[in-house]
Each structure stands twice: as structure tokens, then as C-alpha cells.
Amino acid sequence: MAARNPAAPSNLLTLAEVLAELRVSRSTFDTWRTLGTAPKCIKLPEGRLFVGPRGGIMTDRTYLGMWHKARKKALNPYEAASPLAETPYALRHAAVSTWLGAGVPAAQVAEWAGHSVAVLLRVYAKCVAGQEDDAKRRIAEATRPKDG
């Protein structure tokens, strides 16, 4: 992690720290900003982006409040009343699970999710279960002699 700017207030979080705390990607945070539901951002010298309500530390309550506002704007009333994407992590977990279940190679999913392949498979191994028949079909197709 980069050294903190000594001129910056110590009670603010860098964007990287906020993303890690929220367990969301930069693209998710950027979507929140586009929707107008992201926490207040303060750009400090050297182009660093710090986040915090009224200049304070980002709390769980603050980011979940923003998340729920974004959900209400993005989802229809039926979806918003459901557990769909109830937390940022649930949405991320659903995306990674869906990619793996759809047969996207683990190395690609790991890259998109910011995981190593080992961590990805340890956490999401159950999502690749049941793909044996499809894998055998692809192997058979790849090894079948080509017609002339």
C-alpha cells in the first residue's frame, strides 16, 4: 500500500482502503458514483481520492445505506424487496458463481475477481460441480478427427 500523505487528515480512507473494506470492485464503486449514491469523495493533493461522510471514517452503516439507495434505483420494486444483491458482497459472490457455473475458465474468473486461481477454487469449488458431462463433450469434440 502506498504511504499516506502526511498532509491528509488521518481519519479519511483512501479509495483502495474503502474498496477493501466494502469488498467491492472499483467498477462497482464507479457505478455508485454514476448513480449518485456513492459516499462523498474528496480529492486531495497528488490526485489521491479519499472517501468519508462529512470527512469522517467510512462506517458499515454508511456504505450499506448507500448500497440500499443504489439497489432501490437499480432494481424494480419486486427485486428490491427480495434478498437479491442485499449486500455488495452478495452481488459479487453471485457474479463469480454465475461465471464459473457458465463454464468461464477459472483463470479468467480469478483475474476478473481479483483472486488467485487457488483462492477462487477454494471458495467457489461447489460452483464448478456438475460440469463433468459438458467437459467430456468438449474433450470429445476437440479430439474428434476433422473431416477432410
Residue pairs with C-beta under 8 A, 6 or more apart in sequence:
1 14
1 16
1 17
2 14
4 10
4 14
5 44
5 45
5 46
5 48
7 44
7 45
8 44
8 48
8 50
9 55
11 52
11 55
11 56
11 57
12 42
12 44
12 50
12 51
12 52
12 55
12 56
12 57
13 21
13 50
13 51
13 52
13 57
13 58
14 48
14 49
14 50
14 51
15 26
15 29
15 41
15 48
15 49
15 50
15 51
18 29
18 39
18 51
18 58
18 63
19 25
19 26
19 29
21 58
21 63
22 29
22 58
22 63
22 88
23 88
23 89
23 92
24 88
24 89
24 92
25 92
25 114
28 88
28 91
28 92
29 38
31 70
32 38
32 66
32 67
32 70
33 41
35 70
35 73
35 74
37 66
37 67
37 69
37 70
37 73
38 51
38 66
39 51
39 52
39 53
39 58
39 62
39 63
39 66
40 51
40 52
40 53
40 54
41 49
41 50
41 51
42 49
42 50
42 51
42 52
42 55
43 49
43 50
44 50
51 58
52 58
53 59
53 62
63 88
64 87
67 87
67 88
71 80
71 85
72 80
75 84
75 85
83 90
85 91
85 94
92 113
96 109
96 112
96 113
96 120
96 124
96 127
97 124
97 127
99 108
99 109
99 112
100 106
100 109
100 120
100 124
100 127
100 128
101 127
101 128
103 131
103 134
106 117
106 120
106 121
106 128
107 117
109 115
109 120
109 124
110 116
110 117
110 119
110 120
113 120
115 123
121 128
